[in-house]
Amino acid sequence: MSIFGSINASASALTAQRLRMDVVSSNIANAQSTRAVLNENGEYEPYRRKMVVMQSADNSFKSMLQNASAAPSASGVKVSEITEDEEPFKLTYNPDHPDANEAGYVEMPNVDPLQEMVDMMSATRSYEANVTALNASKSMLMKALEIGK
C-alpha cells in the first residue's frame, strides 16, 4: 500500500460525494418540471429522479485477493452510473395547468423533497467524514516527517 493510499481513497470519496450532492441538487431544482424530456411519441414527460450508484474503484483480482488477505488496500470509490428512478409519476389534480389531461390531472415528477433533503444530509455528512479522514492522514504524514528533525 502506498503512503498516499488513504489520501487517494478519501479524495475519490470526496469526488463521488460531491457528484451525489450535485445530482440531489438537480433533483430538488426539477421537482416541479413537467416538461423535462420529449418521449418517442412527441409528448413531454416530467423530470425523473436521478440516483448515483457507487462502487469500489478497483475491482481487479489483485485488489480482491488483498482484501481477502491480511493486508487490505484502500482503493477508494467511484461513481459507476447515474440511474433514473422508475417509480411512477405523481398525479396532481390541477385542471388549470397547461399539461393537465382530460380529467384535470397533471403528471408531476417522482421527486420527494423530503427524501432528497435526507440524501443531501447523508452526502454532506459523508463528505465531512472524508475531509476529517483526509486531514487525519495529512497530520500523520506531517508527524512522520518531523521524526527526522
N, C-alpha and C positions, 0 to 999 in steps of 0.2 A: 504494500500500500504506500502510495506517495505521501510525502509530508503535507501536500496540499489537498489530499483526498477529501478531508472533511470540509474544507473551504469550497471545493468544487461541488460537493453534494449539496451544501447549503445554497450555493449560487444557483444551481439548477432548480432547486425547490423555490427559491425566490422568483425566478423567471416564470415557473409554472403557476405559482400562486398569483402573480401579477396578471397573467393572462386570464386566470379564473376570475379575478376581480373585474377585468375589462369585460368579460362575457356577461357577468352578472349585471354590470352597469348598463350594458346594451339591452339586456332583458328588461330591466326596470324602465329604461328610456322608451322602449317599444311596447309597454304594457297596454297601450290604448290604440296601437296601429292596426287598423282593419284592412289596409291595403298595402301589405308588405311584399307579396310575391304574386306574379302573374302566372297562373297554372296553365296546363296544356289546353284547357277549354277556353282560354282567353278571359277567364274571370279572376278577379283579385281574391287572394286568401289572406287571412290575418297572419300576423307575425307568430312564428312558432318559437317557443322557449328553447334556448340552446344550453347545452351542458358540456363541460370539459371532462374528458376521460384521460387519466394519467396512468403511466406505467413506469416500471423500472427503466432507467436509461440504458442499462447494459443487460441484454438477455442472452449473452453468449454462454457457451458451455463452460468456459473458464470461470465466469462470474458465478454460475450456478454451483460449480464444484467448490469454489472458495466459500460461498455462503453455507454450503453443507458441511464444510470442514471447520476447523477451529479458528481459521483466520479469515473472517468476513471482510469484504471490502466495501467501501462507501462509493457506490456508483451513481447515486443521485436519482432524479426523476425527470421524466419528460412527458409532454403532452402528446398522446398518441392520436387523438382526434377530437373534434368538436361535433357532437351529435345534436340532433333535434329531438325534442320531446314529442312522442307520438300520442300524447294524451289529447282527447278531443277538445275542440274549441268550446268556449263557454257561450251559451246563448243568453242574450240580454234583451229584454223587451224594450224597444225604443223605436216606435213607428215613424218618428220624425228624422231618424238617421238616414243619410243617403245610401247606406249599404244594407238597409233593412230588407228582409224578404217579404213575400206577400202577407205573411202572418204578423209582420211587425217585429220580428226577431233579428238581431244583429249577431253575427259570429264574432266574438271577441277573442283576443289572443289567450293562449293557455298559460299565461304568466300569472303567478300568485305573488303579489308584492311581499307578503309576509315570508314566504319561503325564500324569496330572493334576498331579503334582508338577513335571514338566518345564514344563507350561503355566503353572503358578503361578510358577515361577522366571523364565520368559520375560516374563510380565506384570509381575512385580516389577522386573526389570531395565529394561523399557521405561518403567515408572513413574519409576524413579530417573533414567533418562536425560532424561526430560521435566522433572523437577524441576531437574536441572542446567541444562538449556537455559533454563528459566524464570528461574532465578537469574542466569544469564549475561545474559539480556535486561534484567532488572531492574538489574543492575550497570551495563550500558552506558547505560541511560536515566539512572541517577543520575549517572554521569560526565558525560553530556551536559548535565545541569542545572548541574553545578559549573563548566562552562566560563564561564558568565556572571558568576561571582564576581569 
